[in-house]
Amino acid sequence: MQAILMLVRQVNDGRCEVENEFSRAVNRDGNLKAQAMVAEVFELRRAFEWRGLGEVPYSALAIKEAFATACTPENPLGSCMVSSEGACAAHYTYGRFRTAARPAAAGAAS
């Protein structure tokens, strides 16, 4: 309800901006501990092709290679690896081989 109220106020004030509805719990810098954990597990991808937008540089994250050995479908460490249909499980099974081949192909094209 608070988020709806904030949107109505923006419309009434002629504003269009991103606001933090959780300011009572999260400050402007965000959750620094969570950000550090994300930085430990993920890395910024050089390119990612978004459906309907095409390729947008540095607009997505990828699991860092070190976590392909620690967190596996046989030894799940997080909620996204809870089943064989999870996003991380699919990447571990199929995607990591495709992304590993990209740098070599990109280097050959240069």
SEMARMAR-976859 format. One record per atom (N, C-alpha, C): x, y, z; residue in three letters. Coordinates in pm, 1 decimal. Example, Ala and Ser with C-alpha at 12.3 -4.5 7.8 and 13.67 -1.06 7.14 Angstrom:
2
+----------+----------+----------+-----+
!       c1 !       c2 !       c3 !   r !
+----------+----------+----------+-----+
!   1319.0 !   -569.0 !    780.0 ! ALA !
!   1230.0 !   -450.0 !    780.0 ! ALA !
!   1320.0 !   -330.0 !    780.0 ! ALA !
!   1285.0 !   -225.0 !    708.0 ! SER !
!   1367.0 !   -106.0 !    714.0 ! SER !
!   1290.0 !      3.0 !    787.0 ! SER !
+----------+----------+----------+-----+
//
This chain:
110
+----------+----------+----------+-----+
!       c1 !       c2 !       c3 !   r !
+----------+----------+----------+-----+
!     82.6 !   -118.4 !      0.0 ! MET !
!      0.0 !      0.0 !      0.0 ! MET !
!     87.9 !    126.0 !      0.0 ! MET !
!    197.2 !    120.0 !     74.1 ! GLN !
!    286.9 !    236.2 !     79.2 ! GLN !
!    343.1 !    266.3 !    -59.4 ! GLN !
!    380.8 !    162.7 !   -133.8 ! ALA !
!    436.1 !    183.0 !   -267.9 ! ALA !
!    332.0 !    247.0 !   -360.4 ! ALA !
!    208.4 !    204.1 !   -349.1 ! ILE !
!    101.2 !    263.3 !   -430.9 ! ILE !
!     81.9 !    409.5 !   -394.3 ! ILE !
!     81.9 !    439.3 !   -264.6 ! LEU !
!     70.2 !    578.1 !   -219.8 ! LEU !
!    183.2 !    664.0 !   -276.4 ! LEU !
!    304.4 !    610.3 !   -274.5 ! MET !
!    419.2 !    685.3 !   -326.5 ! MET !
!    404.3 !    711.7 !   -475.9 ! MET !
!    353.9 !    612.5 !   -550.8 ! LEU !
!    332.4 !    631.2 !   -694.9 ! LEU !
!    224.4 !    735.7 !   -721.8 ! LEU !
!    116.5 !    731.7 !   -644.7 ! VAL !
!      8.6 !    831.1 !   -660.4 ! VAL !
!     63.1 !    970.8 !   -632.6 ! VAL !
!    144.6 !    984.8 !   -529.2 ! ARG !
!    203.9 !   1115.6 !   -497.4 ! ARG !
!    292.8 !   1164.6 !   -611.1 ! ARG !
!    370.2 !   1072.9 !   -671.6 ! GLN !
!    454.8 !   1113.5 !   -784.9 ! GLN !
!    369.9 !   1163.5 !   -901.1 ! GLN !
!    263.0 !   1092.5 !   -932.4 ! VAL !
!    174.2 !   1134.1 !  -1041.9 ! VAL !
!    113.9 !   1270.1 !  -1010.9 ! VAL !
!     64.9 !   1287.9 !   -888.9 ! ASN !
!      3.8 !   1415.0 !   -849.6 ! ASN !
!    103.5 !   1530.6 !   -851.6 ! ASN !
!    230.9 !   1501.9 !   -819.9 ! ASP !
!    334.9 !   1605.2 !   -818.4 ! ASP !
!    401.5 !   1623.6 !   -954.1 ! ASP !
!    362.7 !   1542.6 !  -1053.1 ! GLY !
!    425.6 !   1551.3 !  -1185.2 ! GLY !
!    569.5 !   1499.3 !  -1185.0 ! GLY !
!    599.5 !   1407.2 !  -1093.9 ! ARG !
!    735.0 !   1351.2 !  -1084.7 ! ARG !
!    737.4 !   1210.8 !  -1142.2 ! ARG !
!    856.2 !   1168.5 !  -1182.7 ! CYS !
!    879.0 !   1032.3 !  -1229.4 ! CYS !
!   1020.2 !    994.5 !  -1187.2 ! CYS !
!   1032.4 !    922.9 !  -1076.4 ! GLU !
!   1164.8 !    891.3 !  -1023.2 ! GLU !
!   1161.4 !    761.6 !   -944.0 ! GLU !
!   1278.0 !    708.0 !   -917.7 ! VAL !
!   1290.6 !    588.6 !   -834.8 ! VAL !
!   1298.1 !    632.7 !   -689.7 ! VAL !
!   1215.6 !    572.8 !   -606.1 ! GLU !
!   1215.8 !    605.1 !   -463.9 ! GLU !
!   1234.6 !    477.3 !   -383.1 ! GLU !
!   1293.7 !    491.3 !   -266.6 ! ASN !
!   1315.2 !    379.3 !   -176.3 ! ASN !
!   1198.1 !    371.3 !    -79.2 ! ASN !
!   1111.6 !    274.3 !    -99.0 ! GLU !
!    995.8 !    256.8 !    -10.8 ! GLU !
!   1038.7 !    198.8 !    123.7 ! GLU !
!   1154.3 !    136.4 !    128.5 ! PHE !
!   1201.5 !     72.0 !    250.6 ! PHE !
!   1303.2 !    157.6 !    325.3 ! PHE !
!   1290.2 !    289.3 !    318.1 ! SER !
!   1388.2 !    378.3 !    380.7 ! SER !
!   1398.1 !    357.7 !    531.7 ! SER !
!   1295.4 !    303.7 !    593.3 ! ARG !
!   1302.4 !    277.6 !    737.4 ! ARG !
!   1393.8 !    158.9 !    767.4 ! ARG !
!   1428.1 !     78.5 !    664.6 ! ALA !
!   1513.5 !    -38.8 !    685.8 ! ALA !
!   1641.8 !    -36.0 !    603.5 ! ALA !
!   1640.8 !     34.5 !    490.2 ! VAL !
!   1756.0 !     36.8 !    400.4 ! VAL !
!   1792.2 !    182.0 !    369.2 ! VAL !
!   1918.7 !    216.7 !    391.2 ! ASN !
!   1959.4 !    354.7 !    362.5 ! ASN !
!   1996.4 !    370.2 !    214.7 ! ASN !
!   2037.0 !    488.3 !    175.9 ! ARG !
!   2066.1 !    521.0 !     35.9 ! ARG !
!   2178.5 !    434.4 !    -23.1 ! ARG !
!   2273.5 !    391.7 !     61.3 ! ASP !
!   2383.8 !    308.1 !     14.8 ! ASP !
!   2342.9 !    162.6 !     -4.0 ! ASP !
!   2228.5 !    124.6 !     47.6 ! GLY !
!   2182.3 !    -12.6 !     34.3 ! GLY !
!   2241.5 !   -103.3 !    140.2 ! GLY !
!   2227.0 !   -231.3 !    119.5 ! ASN !
!   2276.8 !   -331.9 !    212.6 ! ASN !
!   2419.9 !   -366.7 !    171.4 ! ASN !
!   2515.7 !   -307.3 !    236.6 ! LEU !
!   2656.7 !   -324.2 !    198.1 ! LEU !
!   2703.9 !   -468.1 !    216.5 ! LEU !
!   2654.4 !   -536.5 !    318.2 ! LYS !
!   2692.5 !   -676.4 !    338.6 ! LYS !
!   2642.0 !   -762.3 !    223.0 ! LYS !
!   2518.4 !   -742.1 !    182.0 ! ALA !
!   2462.6 !   -817.7 !     69.1 ! ALA !
!   2537.0 !   -783.6 !    -60.0 ! ALA !
!   2570.6 !   -656.3 !    -79.6 ! GLN !
!   2645.2 !   -616.8 !   -199.0 ! GLN !
!   2780.9 !   -685.2 !   -204.6 ! GLN !
!   2846.7 !   -697.2 !    -89.7 ! ALA !
!   2976.7 !   -764.5 !    -84.1 ! ALA !
!   2962.4 !   -912.2 !   -117.3 ! ALA !
!   2855.7 !   -973.8 !    -69.4 ! MET !
!   2832.9 !  -1115.2 !    -98.9 ! MET !
!   2804.8 !  -1137.1 !   -246.6 ! MET !
!   2726.8 !  -1049.5 !   -307.4 ! VAL !
!   2698.6 !  -1058.9 !   -451.1 ! VAL !
!   2828.0 !  -1042.3 !   -530.1 ! VAL !
!   2911.8 !   -947.0 !   -490.8 ! ALA !
!   3039.2 !   -924.0 !   -559.8 ! ALA !
!   3132.7 !  -1043.4 !   -546.2 ! ALA !
!   3119.0 !  -1116.4 !   -437.3 ! GLU !
!   3203.3 !  -1234.7 !   -416.6 ! GLU !
!   3162.9 !  -1349.6 !   -509.3 ! GLU !
!   3034.8 !  -1361.4 !   -538.6 ! VAL !
!   2983.4 !  -1474.8 !   -615.2 ! VAL !
!   2968.1 !  -1443.5 !   -764.3 ! VAL !
!   2932.6 !  -1318.6 !   -797.2 ! PHE !
!   2903.2 !  -1283.3 !   -935.5 ! PHE !
!   3004.2 !  -1183.9 !   -991.0 ! PHE !
!   3011.5 !  -1180.8 !  -1123.8 ! GLU !
!   3093.4 !  -1081.4 !  -1192.8 ! GLU !
!   3011.3 !  -1020.8 !  -1305.4 ! GLU !
!   3044.5 !   -899.7 !  -1342.8 ! LEU !
!   2974.7 !   -829.3 !  -1449.4 ! LEU !
!   3009.2 !   -892.6 !  -1583.4 ! LEU !
!   2909.0 !   -917.8 !  -1664.7 ! ARG !
!   2931.4 !   -974.9 !  -1797.7 ! ARG !
!   2962.8 !   -862.9 !  -1895.9 ! ARG !
!   3054.4 !   -887.3 !  -1986.5 ! ARG !
!   3089.5 !   -786.0 !  -2087.7 ! ARG !
!   2971.9 !   -753.6 !  -2176.9 ! ARG !
!   2892.9 !   -855.6 !  -2208.6 ! ALA !
!   2777.6 !   -834.9 !  -2296.3 ! ALA !
!   2669.3 !   -935.3 !  -2259.4 ! ALA !
!   2547.4 !   -897.4 !  -2285.6 ! PHE !
!   2434.2 !   -987.7 !  -2264.3 ! PHE !
!   2326.8 !   -948.8 !  -2364.1 ! PHE !
!   2267.3 !  -1047.8 !  -2428.9 ! GLU !
!   2162.3 !  -1020.7 !  -2526.1 ! GLU !
!   2026.2 !  -1035.1 !  -2458.5 ! GLU !
!   1957.5 !   -921.6 !  -2445.0 ! TRP !
!   1826.2 !   -918.4 !  -2382.2 ! TRP !
!   1719.0 !   -933.9 !  -2488.9 ! TRP !
!   1619.2 !  -1014.6 !  -2458.5 ! ARG !
!   1509.5 !  -1034.1 !  -2551.8 ! ARG !
!   1438.7 !   -901.0 !  -2575.2 ! ARG !
!   1427.8 !   -860.9 !  -2698.2 ! GLY !
!   1360.5 !   -736.7 !  -2733.0 ! GLY !
!   1450.6 !   -614.7 !  -2733.1 ! GLY !
!   1565.7 !   -621.8 !  -2670.3 ! LEU !
!   1658.3 !   -508.3 !  -2664.7 ! LEU !
!   1785.8 !   -532.7 !  -2743.5 ! LEU !
!   1820.2 !   -658.1 !  -2762.1 ! GLY !
!   1946.8 !   -690.1 !  -2826.1 ! GLY !
!   2058.3 !   -690.9 !  -2723.5 ! GLY !
!   2180.6 !   -680.6 !  -2770.2 ! GLU !
!   2295.6 !   -687.0 !  -2681.8 ! GLU !
!   2318.5 !   -553.6 !  -2610.6 ! GLU !
!   2328.8 !   -559.6 !  -2477.7 ! VAL !
!   2353.9 !   -441.3 !  -2395.6 ! VAL !
!   2480.4 !   -469.7 !  -2314.4 ! VAL !
!   2587.4 !   -395.5 !  -2339.4 ! PRO !
!   2713.3 !   -421.8 !  -2268.4 ! PRO !
!   2701.5 !   -398.6 !  -2117.9 ! PRO !
!   2768.1 !   -483.2 !  -2042.9 ! TYR !
!   2777.7 !   -470.6 !  -1897.1 ! TYR !
!   2641.5 !   -451.2 !  -1830.0 ! TYR !
!   2543.2 !   -531.6 !  -1870.9 ! SER !
!   2408.3 !   -517.0 !  -1815.9 ! SER !
!   2359.1 !   -641.4 !  -1743.2 ! SER !
!   2447.3 !   -738.5 !  -1722.5 ! ALA !
!   2405.2 !   -861.8 !  -1656.2 ! ALA !
!   2521.2 !   -919.3 !  -1575.3 ! ALA !
!   2487.8 !  -1011.9 !  -1488.2 ! LEU !
!   2588.0 !  -1076.3 !  -1404.2 ! LEU !
!   2605.5 !  -1222.0 !  -1446.5 ! LEU !
!   2722.4 !  -1277.2 !  -1415.5 ! ALA !
!   2751.1 !  -1418.9 !  -1437.0 ! ALA !
!   2813.7 !  -1473.4 !  -1309.3 ! ALA !
!   2795.1 !  -1600.8 !  -1286.4 ! ILE !
!   2855.3 !  -1664.6 !  -1169.7 ! ILE !
!   3005.7 !  -1673.3 !  -1192.6 ! ILE !
!   3084.2 !  -1633.1 !  -1093.6 ! LYS !
!   3229.5 !  -1642.7 !  -1104.5 ! LYS !
!   3270.2 !  -1789.1 !  -1115.1 ! LYS !
!   3373.6 !  -1814.3 !  -1192.4 ! GLU !
!   3417.8 !  -1950.2 !  -1220.0 ! GLU !
!   3444.1 !  -2030.8 !  -1092.8 ! GLU !
!   3498.8 !  -1968.2 !   -988.4 ! ALA !
!   3531.6 !  -2040.8 !   -865.4 ! ALA !
!   3409.0 !  -2108.1 !   -804.6 ! ALA !
!   3290.3 !  -2051.0 !   -825.4 ! PHE !
!   3168.8 !  -2108.5 !   -765.4 ! PHE !
!   3113.6 !  -2223.8 !   -845.1 ! PHE !
!   3169.3 !  -2252.7 !   -962.0 ! ALA !
!   3125.7 !  -2370.3 !  -1036.7 ! ALA !
!   3182.8 !  -2497.2 !   -975.1 ! ALA !
!   3274.1 !  -2483.8 !   -881.5 ! THR !
!   3327.9 !  -2601.0 !   -812.7 ! THR !
!   3271.3 !  -2612.8 !   -672.2 ! THR !
!   3235.7 !  -2502.7 !   -608.9 ! ALA !
!   3184.9 !  -2506.3 !   -472.0 ! ALA !
!   3036.1 !  -2538.7 !   -467.4 ! ALA !
!   2957.9 !  -2477.8 !   -554.0 ! CYS !
!   2813.3 !  -2496.1 !   -555.9 ! CYS !
!   2775.8 !  -2571.6 !   -682.4 ! CYS !
!   2730.3 !  -2693.3 !   -667.0 ! THR !
!   2691.9 !  -2777.0 !   -780.7 ! THR !
!   2553.4 !  -2833.9 !   -755.1 ! THR !
!   2488.6 !  -2888.4 !   -857.3 ! PRO !
!   2357.3 !  -2949.9 !   -832.9 ! PRO !
!   2364.3 !  -3063.6 !   -729.4 ! PRO !
!   2478.8 !  -3130.5 !   -722.5 ! GLU !
!   2494.3 !  -3238.1 !   -624.2 ! GLU !
!   2521.8 !  -3183.8 !   -483.3 ! GLU !
!   2573.7 !  -3061.9 !   -474.1 ! ASN !
!   2607.2 !  -2998.4 !   -346.9 ! ASN !
!   2554.6 !  -2854.6 !   -348.2 ! ASN !
!   2420.9 !  -2836.1 !   -343.6 ! PRO !
!   2363.6 !  -2701.4 !   -355.6 ! PRO !
!   2395.6 !  -2614.2 !   -235.9 ! PRO !
!   2430.9 !  -2488.9 !   -262.3 ! LEU !
!   2462.4 !  -2394.4 !   -155.2 ! LEU !
!   2366.3 !  -2276.8 !   -148.9 ! LEU !
!   2268.4 !  -2273.6 !   -233.7 ! GLY !
!   2177.3 !  -2159.7 !   -233.5 ! GLY !
!   2041.9 !  -2194.4 !   -292.1 ! GLY !
!   1948.7 !  -2100.3 !   -282.1 ! SER !
!   1811.0 !  -2125.3 !   -324.6 ! SER !
!   1797.4 !  -2146.3 !   -474.7 ! SER !
!   1886.2 !  -2087.6 !   -555.7 ! CYS !
!   1872.1 !  -2102.8 !   -700.6 ! CYS !
!   1921.5 !  -2238.7 !   -748.8 ! CYS !
!   1983.1 !  -2318.0 !   -661.0 ! MET !
!   2034.2 !  -2449.0 !   -699.3 ! MET !
!   1953.2 !  -2560.7 !   -633.6 ! MET !
!   1832.2 !  -2528.8 !   -587.2 ! VAL !
!   1755.1 !  -2627.3 !   -512.0 ! VAL !
!   1701.7 !  -2741.7 !   -596.9 ! VAL !
!   1694.3 !  -2723.1 !   -727.8 ! SER !
!   1645.5 !  -2829.7 !   -813.9 ! SER !
!   1718.4 !  -2824.9 !   -946.5 ! SER !
!   1698.9 !  -2927.4 !  -1025.5 ! SER !
!   1764.1 !  -2932.0 !  -1156.8 ! SER !
!   1706.9 !  -2828.0 !  -1251.5 ! SER !
!   1590.5 !  -2768.7 !  -1218.3 ! GLU !
!   1531.1 !  -2664.5 !  -1302.7 ! GLU !
!   1576.9 !  -2524.2 !  -1263.6 ! GLU !
!   1652.0 !  -2509.0 !  -1155.4 ! GLY !
!   1695.1 !  -2377.0 !  -1109.8 ! GLY !
!   1788.5 !  -2309.5 !  -1208.5 ! GLY !
!   1793.3 !  -2176.4 !  -1201.8 ! ALA !
!   1875.9 !  -2098.2 !  -1294.7 ! ALA !
!   2023.6 !  -2134.5 !  -1283.9 ! ALA !
!   2073.9 !  -2148.4 !  -1162.3 ! CYS !
!   2215.2 !  -2181.9 !  -1145.6 ! CYS !
!   2243.6 !  -2323.4 !  -1192.1 ! CYS !
!   2150.8 !  -2415.3 !  -1164.6 ! ALA !
!   2169.5 !  -2553.8 !  -1208.9 ! ALA !
!   2175.5 !  -2560.5 !  -1361.1 ! ALA !
!   2089.8 !  -2484.7 !  -1428.2 ! ALA !
!   2091.3 !  -2482.9 !  -1574.5 ! ALA !
!   2221.4 !  -2423.4 !  -1627.0 ! ALA !
!   2267.0 !  -2315.5 !  -1564.7 ! HIS !
!   2393.1 !  -2254.8 !  -1607.5 ! HIS !
!   2509.4 !  -2350.2 !  -1582.6 ! HIS !
!   2510.2 !  -2415.4 !  -1467.7 ! TYR !
!   2617.3 !  -2508.8 !  -1434.6 ! TYR !
!   2620.7 !  -2622.7 !  -1536.4 ! TYR !
!   2502.1 !  -2673.4 !  -1571.8 ! THR !
!   2493.9 !  -2786.9 !  -1662.3 ! THR !
!   2522.0 !  -2749.8 !  -1807.4 ! THR !
!   2472.3 !  -2634.1 !  -1852.6 ! TYR !
!   2480.3 !  -2601.0 !  -1995.3 ! TYR !
!   2558.3 !  -2472.8 !  -2025.9 ! TYR !
!   2529.9 !  -2367.3 !  -1954.1 ! GLY !
!   2579.8 !  -2235.3 !  -1990.4 ! GLY !
!   2727.4 !  -2213.0 !  -1970.8 ! GLY !
!   2788.2 !  -2273.1 !  -1869.1 ! ARG !
!   2929.1 !  -2243.5 !  -1842.3 ! ARG !
!   3019.5 !  -2288.7 !  -1955.1 ! ARG !
!   2981.0 !  -2391.2 !  -2029.2 ! PHE !
!   3063.4 !  -2436.9 !  -2140.5 ! PHE !
!   3054.2 !  -2338.6 !  -2257.2 ! PHE !
!   2936.9 !  -2282.3 !  -2278.1 ! ARG !
!   2917.4 !  -2184.6 !  -2385.4 ! ARG !
!   2992.3 !  -2055.5 !  -2355.8 ! ARG !
!   2985.9 !  -2007.1 !  -2229.5 ! THR !
!   3052.9 !  -1881.8 !  -2195.6 ! THR !
!   3203.7 !  -1900.7 !  -2192.7 ! THR !
!   3251.1 !  -2019.6 !  -2160.5 ! ALA !
!   3395.1 !  -2045.5 !  -2159.0 ! ALA !
!   3452.8 !  -2038.0 !  -2300.5 ! ALA !
!   3372.5 !  -2069.9 !  -2400.8 ! ALA !
!   3419.1 !  -2067.7 !  -2539.0 ! ALA !
!   3419.9 !  -1927.7 !  -2598.3 ! ALA !
!   3340.4 !  -1836.3 !  -2544.6 ! ARG !
!   3329.1 !  -1702.0 !  -2601.4 ! ARG !
!   3459.4 !  -1622.6 !  -2604.7 ! ARG !
!   3538.3 !  -1615.5 !  -2496.5 ! PRO !
!   3659.1 !  -1535.1 !  -2500.9 ! PRO !
!   3755.6 !  -1579.8 !  -2611.2 ! PRO !
!   3768.6 !  -1710.1 !  -2632.9 ! ALA !
!   3856.6 !  -1758.7 !  -2736.9 ! ALA !
!   3805.2 !  -1716.2 !  -2874.5 ! ALA !
!   3674.0 !  -1726.6 !  -2893.9 ! ALA !
!   3615.5 !  -1687.1 !  -3021.6 ! ALA !
!   3630.6 !  -1537.0 !  -3043.5 ! ALA !
!   3610.4 !  -1458.3 !  -2937.8 ! ALA !
!   3623.6 !  -1312.7 !  -2948.5 ! ALA !
!   3767.5 !  -1274.5 !  -2980.7 ! ALA !
!   3863.1 !  -1344.1 !  -2919.6 ! GLY !
!   4003.1 !  -1315.2 !  -2944.3 ! GLY !
!   4042.4 !  -1349.4 !  -3086.8 ! GLY !
!   3983.9 !  -1455.5 !  -3142.5 ! ALA !
!   4015.2 !  -1496.4 !  -3279.4 ! ALA !
!   3960.4 !  -1397.1 !  -3380.1 ! ALA !
!   3846.9 !  -1332.5 !  -3343.6 ! ALA !
!   3784.3 !  -1238.3 !  -3436.1 ! ALA !
!   3857.7 !  -1104.8 !  -3440.8 ! ALA !
!   3934.0 !  -1072.1 !  -3336.4 ! SER !
!   4000.9 !   -942.6 !  -3331.0 ! SER !
!   4117.0 !   -934.6 !  -3425.1 ! SER !
+----------+----------+----------+-----+
//
